[in-house]
Amino acid sequence: MSGVLITQISSEVRIKAAVVSAALSLCTLHFSPALSSISLLVFFACVISLFRKEIFLQNRLLVIFALLWCLAQLLIQLGFGIDQESARKLLLRLPLWLLPLIWCIKPDETRKFTATILLFTGVVHTWIGGASVLNYITHYRFLNQMVLESKPLPLFSSVYHIEFSLILAVVCILQLSFSNYLEKVWQRRLMAVSFMINIVSLHILSARTGILAFWLGVPFLINHLPLPGWLMGPKKWLLLLIPLSMVLIVPSLRNRIINTADDLLAVKQSHNLSDKSFGRRWEAWKVAVGVIREKPLTGVGLAGVENAMQSGFEKKQTYLPVTDRIQPHNQLLELALQSGIGVLLFFLAWLFLLFLRYRAMLAHTGISILMALGVSMFFESYMERQAGVAVFVVSLFFVLFGEKKE
């Protein structure tokens, strides 16, 4: 009955409802994961009601590979059995499995409305990030030392600090991309102020993963931004002076660079990696590859990764203490560990087809977002947590409104 009622609402209203609920899902993550989940459920209800067979047929290869990835994971996990932990992870993955539906809808001409919603999404993150920056300024001596010791800065958000940095990077890219669709002067000014504060927050507060995601994603967008006349042509690369000035001005960012250099040097010279963030990841990656080689076809199951990693550390006879033997912190290795190399290949094929779609559609926002999401996978298994799943789903949905053939 409810399905019939929702389809009686005009498609324009339903697509706007999907935009609002997607933005709410991203914003409410910071203070109410339950509300974020409810918003995501409303989002998918709207998306399902907008399903169009002809759009599915146009994008069937992309959708099919995404579904194959989902189906392969499920079938392999059924072979291991469904316990409480694997059921929890399957439920967490549900939005990813429903994600192919977004390529079966037609977003219509709602870019201006979407830009307005992204404006308020940016402002919410300005509020959270700005308050966290003020806290940093108040205690900057102590907090700068925390950065040097690879510890996260305190945030006014319940989101894990690496996902927070990725969310902030994605929000900044979307703000850059959609600012040109805002019609009113006050909206553009508010977007500009919000973007600048979010950029400052990104560089002061964020984990290195978020900063790297932003600066590897933005170059794919910069050629297509509405820049002032004096920044047209080769002069646009003067914008790269922004991160350089950030390095010189922001102590926490400078300390992150120092910390990264120390980590890389420790790995190269085979020093003790117990207190090195990247070094612990490096050791975990080597252990993960060893486990994958033992079970390349099926992996160890969704609930078996932690035990398999600890056993791998023991076989490797690592010098790392138990407290420093971390999980893979790499989404691609995590997928292969959980469900085998075949599932990983389906996932990579899906991402490649998505890249080809964005290139064909001249969707520069899509390529930028895909690069940001992709590079983050090398340093964090962010799709193993609710916030990571939400930012992956919501950001790819918003990309639909930036697609257009030229």
C-alpha positions as CSV (number, residue, x, y, z in Angstrom):
1,M,0.0,0.0,0.0
2,S,2.8,2.4,0.9
3,G,4.6,1.5,-2.3
4,V,1.5,2.5,-4.3
5,L,1.2,5.8,-2.4
6,I,4.8,6.8,-3.0
7,T,4.6,6.2,-6.7
8,Q,1.6,8.5,-6.9
9,I,3.8,11.4,-5.8
10,S,5.5,13.2,-8.8
11,S,8.9,12.0,-9.8
12,E,10.3,15.5,-9.2
13,V,9.2,15.5,-5.6
14,R,10.5,12.0,-5.1
15,I,13.9,12.8,-6.5
16,K,14.1,15.9,-4.2
17,A,13.1,13.7,-1.3
18,A,16.0,11.4,-2.2
19,V,18.4,14.3,-2.3
20,V,17.2,15.6,1.1
21,S,17.3,12.2,2.8
22,A,20.8,11.5,1.3
23,A,22.1,14.8,2.7
24,L,20.5,14.1,6.1
25,S,22.1,10.7,6.2
26,L,25.5,12.3,5.8
27,C,24.9,15.1,8.3
28,T,23.3,13.1,11.1
29,L,26.1,10.6,11.2
30,H,28.0,13.0,13.4
31,F,25.5,12.9,16.3
32,S,22.9,10.1,15.6
33,P,23.9,7.0,13.7
34,A,20.3,5.7,14.1
35,L,18.8,8.8,12.4
36,S,21.4,8.5,9.7
37,S,20.2,4.9,9.0
38,I,16.6,5.9,8.9
39,S,17.4,8.7,6.4
40,L,19.2,6.2,4.3
41,L,16.2,3.9,4.4
42,V,14.0,6.8,3.2
43,F,16.6,7.5,0.5
44,F,16.5,4.0,-0.9
45,A,12.6,3.9,-0.7
46,C,12.6,7.0,-3.0
47,V,15.2,5.5,-5.3
48,I,13.3,2.2,-5.7
49,S,10.2,4.2,-6.5
50,L,12.1,6.0,-9.3
51,F,13.3,2.8,-11.0
52,R,13.1,3.0,-14.8
53,K,13.7,0.0,-17.0
54,E,15.1,2.0,-19.9
55,I,17.7,3.6,-17.7
56,F,18.6,0.2,-16.3
57,L,19.1,-1.1,-19.8
58,Q,21.4,1.8,-20.7
59,N,23.6,1.1,-17.6
60,R,23.0,-2.7,-17.4
61,L,26.7,-3.6,-17.5
62,L,27.6,-1.3,-14.6
63,V,24.6,-2.5,-12.6
64,I,25.3,-6.2,-13.4
65,F,28.9,-6.1,-12.2
66,A,27.8,-4.3,-9.0
67,L,25.2,-7.0,-8.4
68,L,27.8,-9.8,-9.2
69,W,30.0,-8.3,-6.5
70,C,27.2,-8.4,-4.0
71,L,26.0,-11.8,-5.0
72,A,29.5,-13.4,-4.9
73,Q,30.0,-12.0,-1.4
74,L,26.7,-13.4,-0.2
75,L,27.2,-16.9,-1.7
76,I,30.7,-17.2,-0.3
77,Q,29.5,-16.1,3.1
78,L,26.7,-18.7,3.0
79,G,29.4,-21.3,2.6
80,F,31.0,-20.2,5.9
81,G,27.6,-19.9,7.6
82,I,25.9,-16.8,9.1
83,D,26.8,-16.1,12.7
84,Q,26.0,-12.9,14.7
85,E,29.2,-11.0,13.5
86,S,28.8,-11.9,9.8
87,A,25.0,-11.0,10.0
88,R,26.0,-7.6,11.4
89,K,28.5,-7.0,8.5
90,L,26.0,-8.2,5.9
91,L,23.4,-5.7,7.3
92,L,26.1,-3.0,7.3
93,R,26.7,-3.8,3.6
94,L,23.1,-3.6,2.6
95,P,23.3,0.1,1.3
96,L,26.2,-1.0,-0.9
97,W,24.2,-3.8,-2.3
98,L,21.3,-1.5,-3.0
99,L,23.6,1.2,-4.5
100,P,23.3,-0.1,-8.1
101,L,19.7,1.1,-8.1
102,I,20.9,4.7,-8.4
103,W,22.0,4.0,-11.9
104,C,18.5,2.9,-12.8
105,I,16.9,6.3,-12.2
106,K,16.8,9.6,-14.1
107,P,17.7,12.5,-11.8
108,D,16.0,15.1,-14.0
109,E,17.0,18.8,-14.0
110,T,17.3,19.3,-10.2
111,R,20.9,20.5,-10.1
112,K,19.9,23.9,-8.5
113,F,17.9,22.2,-5.8
114,T,20.7,19.7,-5.2
115,A,23.2,22.6,-5.0
116,T,21.1,24.3,-2.4
117,I,20.9,21.1,-0.3
118,L,24.7,20.7,-0.6
119,L,25.1,24.3,0.6
120,F,23.3,23.5,3.8
121,T,25.2,20.2,4.0
122,G,28.4,22.2,3.8
123,V,27.3,24.6,6.5
124,V,26.5,21.7,8.9
125,H,30.1,20.4,8.4
126,T,31.4,24.0,8.8
127,W,29.7,24.1,12.2
128,I,31.2,20.8,13.4
129,G,34.6,21.4,11.9
130,G,34.7,25.1,12.9
131,A,34.0,24.2,16.6
132,S,36.6,21.5,16.5
133,V,39.2,24.0,15.1
134,L,38.4,26.4,17.8
135,N,39.1,23.7,20.3
136,Y,42.4,22.9,18.6
137,I,43.4,26.6,18.7
138,T,42.6,26.7,22.5
139,H,44.8,23.6,23.2
140,Y,47.1,23.7,20.2
141,R,50.5,23.0,22.0
142,F,49.2,19.8,23.5
143,L,47.2,18.7,20.4
144,N,50.2,19.3,18.0
145,Q,52.2,16.8,20.1
146,M,49.3,14.4,19.7
147,V,49.6,14.7,15.9
148,L,53.4,13.9,16.1
149,E,52.5,10.8,18.1
150,S,50.0,9.7,15.4
151,K,47.0,10.3,17.7
152,P,43.7,11.7,16.3
153,L,42.6,15.2,17.2
154,P,39.4,15.5,19.3
155,L,36.3,16.3,17.2
156,F,32.7,17.4,17.9
157,S,31.5,14.3,16.0
158,S,30.9,10.7,16.9
159,V,32.4,9.6,13.5
160,Y,35.8,7.8,13.5
161,H,38.4,10.4,12.7
162,I,39.5,8.8,9.4
163,E,35.9,8.6,8.1
164,F,35.4,12.2,9.3
165,S,38.4,13.3,7.2
166,L,37.0,11.5,4.1
167,I,33.5,13.0,4.6
168,L,35.0,16.5,4.9
169,A,37.1,15.9,1.7
170,V,34.0,14.7,-0.2
171,V,31.9,17.6,1.0
172,C,34.6,20.1,-0.1
173,I,34.7,18.6,-3.6
174,L,31.0,18.7,-3.9
175,Q,30.9,22.3,-2.7
176,L,33.4,23.2,-5.4
177,S,31.5,21.4,-8.1
178,F,28.0,22.6,-7.4
179,S,28.7,26.2,-6.3
180,N,28.1,27.4,-9.9
181,Y,24.5,26.1,-9.8
182,L,23.5,28.5,-7.0
183,E,21.5,31.4,-8.3
184,K,21.3,33.8,-5.4
185,V,24.3,36.0,-4.4
186,W,23.9,35.2,-0.7
187,Q,23.9,31.5,-1.4
188,R,27.2,31.8,-3.3
189,R,28.8,33.9,-0.6
190,L,27.7,31.5,2.1
191,M,29.0,28.6,0.0
192,A,32.3,30.3,-0.4
193,V,32.7,31.1,3.3
194,S,31.6,27.5,4.2
195,F,34.0,26.0,1.8
196,M,36.9,28.1,3.1
197,I,36.2,27.1,6.7
198,N,35.8,23.4,5.7
199,I,39.2,23.6,3.8
200,V,40.8,25.0,6.9
201,S,39.2,22.3,9.1
202,L,40.3,19.6,6.6
203,H,43.9,20.6,6.9
204,I,44.0,21.2,10.6
205,L,41.8,18.4,11.9
206,S,41.9,15.6,9.2
207,A,43.8,12.4,9.1
208,R,46.3,12.2,6.3
209,T,43.8,10.0,4.4
210,G,41.3,12.8,4.0
211,I,43.8,15.4,2.9
212,L,45.3,13.0,0.4
213,A,41.8,12.1,-0.9
214,F,41.0,15.8,-1.5
215,W,44.2,16.8,-3.2
216,L,44.2,13.7,-5.5
217,G,40.6,14.3,-6.4
218,V,40.6,18.0,-7.0
219,P,43.0,18.1,-10.0
220,F,40.4,16.2,-12.1
221,L,37.9,19.0,-11.3
222,I,40.0,22.1,-11.4
223,N,40.0,22.5,-15.3
224,H,36.2,22.7,-15.2
225,L,35.6,25.1,-12.3
226,P,34.2,28.6,-12.9
227,L,37.4,30.5,-12.0
228,P,38.0,34.2,-12.1
229,G,39.5,35.6,-15.3
230,W,42.9,36.2,-13.7
231,L,43.1,32.4,-12.8
232,M,42.2,31.2,-16.3
233,G,44.7,29.1,-18.3
234,P,48.0,27.9,-16.8
235,K,47.5,30.4,-14.0
236,K,44.9,28.1,-12.4
237,W,47.8,26.0,-11.1
238,L,48.5,28.9,-8.7
239,L,45.8,27.4,-6.6
240,L,48.4,24.8,-5.6
241,L,49.9,27.5,-3.5
242,I,47.0,27.0,-1.1
243,P,48.2,23.6,0.2
244,L,51.8,25.0,0.3
245,S,50.7,28.0,2.4
246,M,48.7,25.6,4.6
247,V,51.9,23.6,5.3
248,L,53.7,26.8,6.3
249,I,50.9,28.1,8.5
250,V,49.2,25.1,10.1
251,P,51.3,23.4,12.7
252,S,49.2,20.2,12.8
253,L,49.5,19.7,9.1
254,R,53.2,20.3,9.2
255,N,53.5,17.8,12.0
256,R,51.6,15.3,9.9
257,I,54.1,15.7,7.1
258,I,57.0,15.2,9.6
259,N,55.2,12.2,11.0
260,T,54.7,10.7,7.5
261,A,58.4,11.2,6.6
262,D,59.4,9.5,9.9
263,D,57.1,6.6,9.2
264,L,58.4,6.1,5.7
265,L,62.0,6.3,6.8
266,A,61.3,3.7,9.6
267,V,59.8,1.3,7.1
268,K,62.7,1.8,4.6
269,Q,65.3,1.2,7.3
270,S,63.4,-1.6,9.0
271,H,63.2,0.2,12.3
272,N,60.8,-0.6,15.1
273,L,57.3,0.2,13.7
274,S,55.3,-0.1,16.9
275,D,54.7,3.6,17.3
276,K,54.5,4.3,13.6
277,S,51.0,4.6,12.1
278,F,52.0,3.8,8.5
279,G,54.6,1.3,9.7
280,R,51.9,-0.8,11.5
281,R,49.8,-0.6,8.4
282,W,52.8,-1.9,6.3
283,E,53.2,-4.9,8.6
284,A,49.4,-5.6,8.5
285,W,49.4,-5.4,4.7
286,K,52.2,-8.0,4.5
287,V,50.3,-10.3,6.8
288,A,47.0,-9.8,4.9
289,V,48.7,-10.7,1.6
290,G,50.1,-13.9,3.2
291,V,46.6,-14.9,4.4
292,I,45.1,-14.2,1.0
293,R,47.7,-16.5,-0.6
294,E,46.6,-19.3,1.6
295,K,42.9,-18.9,0.8
296,P,42.7,-17.0,-2.5
297,L,39.3,-18.2,-3.7
298,T,37.0,-17.9,-0.7
299,G,38.9,-15.8,1.8
300,V,38.2,-16.4,5.5
301,G,34.7,-15.1,5.8
302,L,33.3,-11.8,7.0
303,A,33.7,-12.8,10.7
304,G,37.1,-14.5,10.2
305,V,39.4,-11.6,9.4
306,E,40.5,-10.7,12.9
307,N,41.5,-14.3,13.9
308,A,43.1,-14.9,10.5
309,M,45.2,-11.7,10.9
310,Q,46.3,-12.5,14.4
311,S,47.3,-16.0,13.3
312,G,49.2,-14.4,10.4
313,F,51.1,-12.2,12.7
314,E,52.1,-15.3,14.8
315,K,53.3,-17.2,11.7
316,K,55.3,-14.2,10.6
317,Q,56.8,-14.1,14.1
318,T,56.4,-10.3,14.2
319,Y,58.1,-8.2,16.8
320,L,55.0,-6.0,17.1
321,P,53.3,-6.4,20.5
322,V,49.7,-7.7,20.4
323,T,48.2,-4.2,20.9
324,D,49.9,-3.0,17.7
325,R,48.8,-5.9,15.5
326,I,46.1,-4.1,13.6
327,Q,43.6,-5.1,11.0
328,P,44.4,-4.6,7.3
329,H,43.4,-0.9,7.1
330,N,43.0,-1.4,3.4
331,Q,39.6,-1.9,1.8
332,L,40.8,-3.9,-1.2
333,L,42.8,-6.3,1.0
334,E,39.9,-6.5,3.4
335,L,37.5,-7.6,0.6
336,A,40.0,-10.3,-0.6
337,L,40.5,-11.5,2.9
338,Q,36.7,-11.7,3.5
339,S,35.5,-13.2,0.3
340,G,38.5,-14.1,-2.0
341,I,40.2,-12.5,-5.0
342,G,37.2,-13.1,-7.3
343,V,35.0,-10.7,-5.2
344,L,37.8,-8.2,-5.2
345,L,38.1,-8.4,-9.1
346,F,34.3,-7.9,-9.4
347,F,34.6,-4.8,-7.2
348,L,37.5,-3.4,-9.2
349,A,35.7,-4.1,-12.5
350,W,32.7,-2.2,-11.2
351,L,34.8,0.8,-10.2
352,F,36.5,0.7,-13.6
353,L,33.1,0.7,-15.4
354,L,32.0,3.5,-13.2
355,F,35.1,5.5,-14.2
356,L,34.4,4.8,-17.9
357,R,30.8,6.1,-17.4
358,Y,32.0,9.3,-15.8
359,R,34.5,9.8,-18.6
360,A,31.9,9.3,-21.3
361,M,29.5,11.6,-19.5
362,L,32.2,14.2,-18.9
363,A,31.2,13.9,-15.3
364,H,34.3,15.6,-13.8
365,T,32.8,15.6,-10.4
366,G,32.4,11.9,-10.6
367,I,36.0,11.3,-11.5
368,S,37.1,13.6,-8.7
369,I,34.9,11.8,-6.1
370,L,35.9,8.4,-7.4
371,M,39.6,9.3,-7.1
372,A,39.0,10.5,-3.5
373,L,37.1,7.4,-2.5
374,G,39.5,5.1,-4.3
375,V,42.8,6.4,-2.9
376,S,41.2,6.3,0.6
377,M,40.7,2.5,0.2
378,F,44.5,2.0,0.2
379,F,44.8,3.4,3.7
380,E,41.6,2.5,5.5
381,S,38.9,-0.2,5.4
382,Y,36.3,2.5,5.6
383,M,33.4,0.4,4.2
384,E,33.5,-1.7,7.3
385,R,31.8,1.1,9.3
386,Q,28.5,2.9,8.9
387,A,30.0,6.3,8.2
388,G,32.2,4.9,5.4
389,V,29.3,3.1,3.7
390,A,27.2,6.2,4.0
391,V,29.8,8.6,2.4
392,F,30.4,6.1,-0.4
393,V,26.7,5.7,-1.3
394,V,25.7,9.4,-0.8
395,S,28.7,10.9,-2.7
396,L,28.1,8.6,-5.7
397,F,24.4,9.5,-5.7
398,F,25.2,13.3,-5.8
399,V,27.5,12.7,-8.7
400,L,24.4,11.9,-10.8
401,F,23.4,15.5,-10.8
402,G,26.8,16.6,-12.2
403,E,26.6,14.3,-15.2
404,K,26.0,15.9,-18.6
405,K,27.3,15.2,-22.1
406,E,28.9,18.2,-23.7
